[in-house]
């Protein structure tokens, strides 16, 4: 285990591989609205009103400067009232000041307030710590670690025995949850690691051999929704297992490769499973209800041009044909090398957006966070857009090719030639590169705390940016 920090850092994209600029302007400290205006009879604002004000100030700071600015804006609100013996521009008596401060101090300690703040700023709806205030502080500190490149780097170990096909140890996909990392391999095996202990804790296998080619049981994608793990194979089978159970995977859906083609990517959330297929025209997107495991939608021509390559994937290790990712707003973004589309998972029959590109896209760069997605074109230009409106949030020039990467709430991480580089997605500035060169990469994944990457030599790398 080694402690890792950035190999280089910069506060602007001109110092590195950037040229980034954001759609939002920022800079300087965020002071929030003035709290020094006089109210009638010097009345004291009720607690719920104060909570609403604090949340609004935090949201405004987050949108105008960035999520890390919200904490300072929140502190400013309380300091303006209780840091001085002034109320709304009028010097007040000690007793009245104590009454004002007691109300505001009670609000500052309110766990429901910190629940709201953690949800709107950091997108967290369940906590990993004792209180929501602790959760907010932890998320802030972890994001700060991401910005500064402070992490711990380890490699994960597992028993490679029992692999019965050549290239069976090639990792094809990675998925993270708060507690686990799942790695899907070309032989159909899914290996699960505990993030707290960094130990290999479970292995799941498909229930059949290679029926349509030596890679037909290769893992296409994995979903972790504790206590379940769901994974799919290239031939279209979908398996469900209980993480703390007997480690036996149940086949929830039997693939029909003749009618659907190859399942080239698979993702989802608690409510929805989404598969991207290539091989049969007009059947690119499949959507299942994750609660009932029923197929609810089949359509789109997104991968029609890639039909032949879809069949080749069953027998060859080819480049990625397409990617699909979901947002927390129940939408899915899917792409191929020349087109992307956005679907509302609740009403997929009418795509929200469907765009082609003359320049073409680097498929392995598509990713989403709670509300936005990133994709890099073949000239190395990255653009982050809101998934619902396609509003451009930022763009930057990577000046790189043959990229693979992902995006979390605040940062885009892109790997080229074994080096992972980091950009801020709020304003598009280049920040730093990782100190480790991990060689050729087959898969990457990350969230707001961890980064995982699988090298071509079957080494699984993990970086932990969690607040220490």
SULDA-V161333 format. One record per backbone hydrogen bond with DSSP energy under -1.0 kcal/mol. NH is the residue of the N-H (numbers start at 0). CO is the residue of the C=O. If there is no record, write none. Layout:
BEGIN
nh: (NH | NH)
co: (CO | CO)
END
This chain:
BEGIN
nh: (1 | 3 | 6 | 9 | 14 | 15 | 17 | 20 | 22 | 41 | 42 | 49 | 50 | 51 | 52 | 53 | 54 | 55 | 56 | 57 | 58 | 59 | 60 | 61 | 62 | 63 | 64 | 65 | 68 | 69 | 72 | 73 | 74 | 75 | 76 | 77 | 78 | 79 | 81 | 82 | 85 | 86 | 89 | 91 | 96 | 97 | 98 | 99 | 100 | 101 | 102 | 103 | 104 | 105 | 106 | 107 | 108 | 109 | 113 | 114 | 115 | 116 | 117 | 118 | 119 | 120 | 121 | 122 | 123 | 134 | 135 | 136 | 137 | 138 | 139 | 140 | 141 | 142 | 143 | 144 | 145 | 146 | 147 | 148 | 149 | 150 | 151 | 152 | 153 | 155 | 167 | 169 | 171 | 172 | 174 | 176 | 180 | 181 | 182 | 183 | 184 | 185 | 186 | 187 | 189 | 190 | 191 | 192 | 193 | 194 | 197 | 200 | 201 | 203 | 210 | 214 | 215 | 217 | 218 | 219 | 220 | 222 | 224 | 227 | 228 | 229 | 230 | 231 | 232 | 233 | 234 | 235 | 237 | 238 | 239 | 240 | 242 | 244 | 249 | 251 | 252 | 259 | 260 | 261 | 262 | 263 | 263 | 264 | 266 | 268 | 272 | 273 | 274 | 275 | 276 | 277 | 282 | 283 | 284 | 285 | 286 | 287 | 288 | 289 | 292 | 295 | 296 | 298 | 303 | 305 | 306 | 309 | 310 | 311 | 312 | 313 | 314 | 315 | 317 | 322 | 324 | 326 | 327 | 331 | 332 | 333 | 334 | 335 | 339 | 340 | 341 | 342 | 344 | 346 | 349 | 351 | 352 | 354 | 356 | 360 | 361 | 364 | 365 | 366 | 368 | 372 | 373 | 374 | 376 | 377 | 379 | 381 | 382 | 383 | 384 | 385 | 386 | 389 | 392 | 393 | 394 | 395 | 396 | 397 | 403 | 404 | 405 | 407 | 411 | 412 | 413 | 414 | 415 | 418 | 420 | 421 | 422 | 423 | 424 | 427 | 430 | 433 | 437 | 441 | 442 | 444 | 446 | 450 | 451 | 452 | 453 | 454 | 455 | 457 | 460 | 461 | 462 | 463 | 464)
co: (152 | 150 | 432 | 430 | 11 | 13 | 12 | 394 | 392 | 38 | 39 | 45 | 46 | 47 | 48 | 49 | 50 | 51 | 52 | 53 | 54 | 55 | 56 | 57 | 58 | 59 | 60 | 60 | 65 | 66 | 68 | 69 | 70 | 71 | 72 | 73 | 74 | 75 | 77 | 78 | 83 | 89 | 86 | 84 | 92 | 93 | 94 | 95 | 96 | 97 | 98 | 99 | 100 | 101 | 102 | 103 | 104 | 106 | 109 | 110 | 111 | 112 | 113 | 114 | 115 | 116 | 117 | 118 | 117 | 130 | 131 | 132 | 133 | 134 | 135 | 136 | 137 | 138 | 139 | 140 | 141 | 142 | 143 | 144 | 144 | 3 | 463 | 1 | 461 | 459 | 164 | 166 | 183 | 183 | 181 | 179 | 192 | 174 | 190 | 172 | 188 | 169 | 167 | 184 | 203 | 182 | 201 | 180 | 198 | 178 | 193 | 191 | 191 | 189 | 208 | 313 | 212 | 214 | 184 | 231 | 231 | 229 | 227 | 224 | 240 | 222 | 238 | 220 | 236 | 217 | 215 | 232 | 252 | 230 | 249 | 228 | 226 | 241 | 239 | 237 | 237 | 255 | 256 | 277 | 233 | 261 | 275 | 275 | 273 | 271 | 287 | 266 | 285 | 264 | 283 | 261 | 279 | 299 | 298 | 274 | 296 | 272 | 293 | 270 | 288 | 286 | 286 | 284 | 300 | 302 | 303 | 305 | 306 | 307 | 308 | 310 | 311 | 311 | 315 | 334 | 332 | 330 | 369 | 342 | 324 | 340 | 322 | 338 | 354 | 333 | 352 | 331 | 329 | 343 | 346 | 341 | 341 | 339 | 337 | 336 | 375 | 361 | 362 | 373 | 371 | 384 | 366 | 382 | 380 | 359 | 376 | 395 | 374 | 393 | 372 | 390 | 370 | 385 | 383 | 383 | 20 | 381 | 17 | 379 | 414 | 363 | 412 | 410 | 422 | 405 | 420 | 403 | 418 | 415 | 413 | 431 | 411 | 428 | 409 | 423 | 421 | 419 | 417 | 453 | 453 | 451 | 449 | 462 | 444 | 460 | 442 | 458 | 439 | 454 | 452 | 153 | 450 | 151 | 448)
END
